[in-house]
């Protein structure tokens, strides 16, 4: 299954996403596009991050603080995906007419489940190393970033993983740890470097930290305000994001 098909499946199941892309293309503003698509400003940013993370190239190019609360436009890849979706709308209508039973669509819906994992990163398998009952799976994300996942050998077989297989790496926000950029890397742990783009403080509990990676993908982490203060981490800070390979879940498109 191609990446464009994977992206389009994701958008088809969440029609507000394609509406958001359409409004960004027309209005050039995240704030206005979010309002037109019936989304909050934060939900719009979250949607953009998720779409960009599933693509090899970002679909939306944005600039913080532009006219209307943040300027934005679709990249060439974003425009291509938008055109692809528009072509598939006609095919979707044909599918609805051809379905044998109303329960068919419900079955397909159950087979294509959403996930609660905040970080969903598209990648492909570079290699698989057996380690007893487990496998160490090396993944290449967009633009050459590499992480590792540790899963059982049975999971490798069930997912039919092999070199070159396209996967989505799922990482919960609470599994990510933030450290100052100068801290030494810990062997055996995934370490990605990026810049803190935004910190959303909660009234009670950890803050939500959005980290932009150099490949255009985005991570969302949770951190206590006092921890961020002690580490002198704020919006604009360079930061190390670490997480265990055992905390990387893998999924493959149906």
N, C-alpha and C positions, 0 to 999 in steps of 0.2 A: 504494500500500500504506500503510495507516495505521500510526501509531507503535505502537499497541497490538499490531497484528499483528507488527510488527518485533520488539518486545520478547518476545512470546510465542514466535516462531520461535527466538529466541536461547535462551530458557529451555527449550523443548522439546528442543533439541539438547544441553542440559547439565542433566539432571534434578536434580542436586544443588542447583542454584540455586533451583528451585521448592520443594525440600524445605527449604532455608534460609529462604526467605520464610515458609513454613508454620510452621516452628519459632519464628521470631521473633514471629509473630503469637500463638503459643500461650504462649511462655515469657518474652518481654520481655527477653531477655538474649542478646547476641551470643555470649558464651562458651558458654552452654548450647546455643544453637541450632546453633553450629558443631559441637559434639560430637555432637549428635543427627543432623546431616546428614552426618557423616563427613568434616568439613573441619577443617583447622587454623584457629586463630584468625586468622592472617594471611591465609589463603586466603579466609576468610569476609569480612574487611574488603575484600579485593581484589574479591570478587564483588559486594559491596554497592556499591562505587565504580563498577564497570562497569555495573551495572544502573541506578544513578542517573544516570550519564552518558548513557545511551541514552534517558532519559525527559525530558520537558519539566518535570515536577515530580518531586522525589525520591520513590522508592518506600519508602525506609526512613528514619525519623527516629531519630537516635542521640544519645547523650550519653556522652562519654568518662568512664570511671571509675565507672560506676554499679554497682548491685548485681550481682554475678556477673561483673565485669570489663567492664562497659559496657552500660548500658541501651539498649534499642532497641524500636521499635514500627513497624508498617506505617502509612504515611500513607493517606489516603483513596484516592490513586491506586494505592498498593501493594495495598490490599485489592481494588480494582477489577481490577487485573491478575491477582491470585490467583484471583478468581472467574472471569475470562475463561479462564484456563488450565484450571480445573476443568471448564468447559463444553466446552473443546476436547478434553479427554481422550476424551470419548465419540466425537467426530468422528475422532480419531486411530485409535481402535479400528476404526471403520468403514473408514478408509483402508487399514489393514493387511489387512483382510478382502478389500478390493476390488482390491488390487495384483495385476497380472497375472503378475508374475514376482518371485522373490526378489531379482533384480538391480535391480529398480526402486528399492528403498529405498537401495541402495548408490549408484546414480546420483544420486539426490537429495542424498545425503550429500556426494558429491564436488562438487556444484554449490554447496553452501552451506558454503564453507570457513571455518575459523577463521583468525585473523591473529595474528602475533606482536607487533604494535604494542600497547604497553601502554595508550595513551590512545585511547579510542574515544568520540568526542563526537557526539551527534546534533545536527543542525542543518538548515537549509534555505537554498537559494540566494536571495540578495538581488539579485544582479546579476552579469553577466559582461562583462568588458572585454577586447577583443582587443588583444594586444601581440605583433605579428609572428606567429611560429609558435605562440606560447603564449597562454593566456587567464588573466586574473586573475579568480578567482572569489571573490566576497564572500559570506560565510556568516554567518547569524544563528544563534547557539547559544541555549540556553534563556535566557529572561528578558532577551533583548535584547543579550547579549554578541556582539561581532562579531569575526571573524577573516578572513584572506584566504588563499587557496591559489593557487599557480601551477602549472598543468598544461598539457599540449600541447592545441592545438585539436582534434587527432584524439581525445584522451581525452574532451574535452567532448562531441564528437559520439557517441562510442562509449557513453558513460554517459547520453546523451540528457538532458543538463543544460539547465535553463531556469529562469527566475525561479519560485520556489516549489517546486522539486524538493527532496524530502527526501533528505539524504545523511548518511553517517557519516564524520567527519573522523578519520583515523588518524595519530597522531603518536608516534613511538618516544620512550621516556623519555630516551635519550641525546641526542636532538635539542633538548631544552629547556635553556635557560641561565637561571640564577638570579642576580638582582642585588638590591641593597638598594632599598627602596621609593623612596628619594629620587633615585635615578639618573635622568638625563634619558632619555626614550624615543628610540630610534634610528629615524629615518624609514625606511619601507619594510619594517619588521620587525613581526611580530605581538607585541603586549605585553599581557599579562593580569596583573591584580593579584589577590593572594589572601593567605591566611595559611597558614603552615606548620603542619600539624596533627600530623605525626609524622615522625620521622627514624629509619630502621632502618639501623644501622651494620653493615657487613659486616666479617668478619675480615680479608679481603684484597680491596681494590678500593673502588669508590665506594659511598657510602651511598645508600639509596633514600629519597627525600623526597616525602611526600604533601602536596599543596597544595590547600586548599579554596578554591574560587572563590565569589564573591558570589552566583552564580546557582544554587548547590547542586551543581554538577558538581565533579569532583575531577581533578587532574592528578598524575601520578607522574613525577618527574625523578630523574636520577642526578647526584650531585655528590661531589667529593672532600672528605673530612673537613677537610683543611687549608684548602680554599677556603671552606667554610662558616664555619670558625673565623675566617678573615681578614675575611670579610664580616660577621661577628657575626650570622649567621643561625642560629636555633635554633627549636625548637618554640614556637609562639606568635608568631613574628616575621612582620611584614608583608613581602611579597616581590613583586618583579616577575619574571614568567616571560616570556622572549622566545624566539622561534623564527622561522625564515625561512618565508615562504609556500611556497618550494620543498620544504620538509620536511613539508608537509601533504598526505597522500594522501587521495583521496576514493573512497568506495564507495557504491553504491546497492543497495537490496534487490532481489532477483530477483522 
